[in-house]
Amino acid sequence: MTDVHLQSHHIATPQGLLFAQSWTPEQPHGAALVLLHDSLGCVALWRDFPLQLAQATGRTVIAYDRLGFGASAAHPSTLPTSFVADEARQGFAAVLAHFGLQTFVALGHSVGGGMAVCCAATYPRQCQALITIAAQTFVQERTLTGIRQAQAEFAQPGAMDRLARYHGAKAHWVLHAWTDTWLSQAFAHWRLDPFLQQVQCPTLALHGELDEYGTAIHPQTIAALVQGPSSLHLLADCGHVPHKQALPQTLDLIKTWIK
């Protein structure tokens, strides 16, 4: 098994420090993979996926907590409806600068998949490949139903403790940044289409057939609209988190494709 060096980083931005970690094989090759987490996520919630991804691909893997999440600084306000696209020019840009990345592979889960699309569109010369996992491309009713169900579950006594373990005092902000934004009328017409149409690099879209936050129309839209070559895989008996629920298959698909 490939030895991997783990290192923690603190990245200065105008709004506060971002926390990141990097997993670097002894002899890394190819562009680093930069991971963008989901609406309630953070570096710690990727669990051992970054390590296994680095071992499987032989590439450096970088994950960071967006502003307001995990070990990064608190967000100073509510999220604007442009937050998915904004990340490419804000937190992600700071990560690129900190690590001195001339090239990268963008990999995002759920809303992080949408952000990865925007990063690929924003940095077409640097982004060598795009990988989306359970990404959404528009506000689907199934997505809203799943969010409402999660909202009700987090209202139960003690439920917020799970978020607080990873986000500390920011946990309530994290939850409301997700639920209030996606359920708002102002966000109802959000679509990823304009950014997908600017993606020039090869794209891999992964999606669980049982995803409770979106149907197969999302990876199908990604594969259809990107301008570079695309590959789509639906994972059987898998929900919204393929890198946990179908980890061996997800790693194998990424490893084989990225070669």
Helices and strands as residue ranges (DSSP letters): E 4-11, E 18-25, E 32-36, G 44-46, H 49-57, E 61-64, H 83-89, H 91-99, E 104-109, H 111-122, E 127-133, H 141-154, H 160-167, G 168-170, H 171-182, G 185-187, H 193-196, E 203-208, H 217-225, E 230-235, H 242-245, H 247-258
